[in-house]
């Protein structure tokens, strides 16, 4: 029998999807449900605030107090990214490095045009990851639209934050970042030079530790 060829349009769509979704980590193909992940280790003193924070509050954990927390084996994360600016690239590198170090099963979805932002977020949700991490200011407004409708999906925003996050959206931010959406514009203290690999790495680890520890719907300030 002669092999059946895919129509040109179908083949092109398959290739495009393969290019937009890339993975690294444990080799988990995500084809089956998996055991609910948990935090391995506990934060050091100074990570949790003395009093229970109000929703949407900003808390400042003691520096490094999150270092003892990592995800259990098989933690599934989708990295959503948009933008080719140096700041976004630094954030993407930080997430990728964290995933490799912690043996996280990571898949990346990249949006290159505005009309792809919401479809990529929706695609990430259908993949049913344990966490969706967002890197890139262009995704903030689309996330603000989509995330309240999917309260069972945890999101982590690094290097920016939502103006009015629901309890499933956590942010890891610092002075010099703090973009909160087009309606509010850039913070007066916005400084691209603050997006260093070291600071981005701390933001990813602090934010992930917060989500794993149940400290969600807040802004984790790492200054």
NORZIVEN-V459257 format. One line per field, one symbol per residue. phi: phi as a letter, one per 20 degrees, with the letter a starting at -180 (. if undefined). burial: 1 if it has 9 or more other C-alpha atoms within 8 Angstrom, else 0. A space follows every 10 residues. Layout:
BEGIN
phi = ???
burial = ???
END
This chain:
BEGIN
phi = .efeefggff fffffffffe dccbofnfem ecfcfgfbed ncffgoeeff dfffgmfdcc ffgnfefedb fffnfdcdee bbodfgffff ffffffffff feleedcddd ddcgfegfgf ffffffflff bdddcpffef fffffeffec fedeccddma befcfefedd cdbbfodmfc pffdmfffdf bgffeegfff ffffffffff ffenedmcde edf
burial = 0000000000 1000000001 1101100000 0000001010 0111001010 0000011011 1000111111 1101111111 1110001111 1111110111 0011111111 1000011101 1101100011 1111111111 1111011100 1011111111 1100111111 1111111111 1000011001 0001101011 1111111111 1100011111 110
END
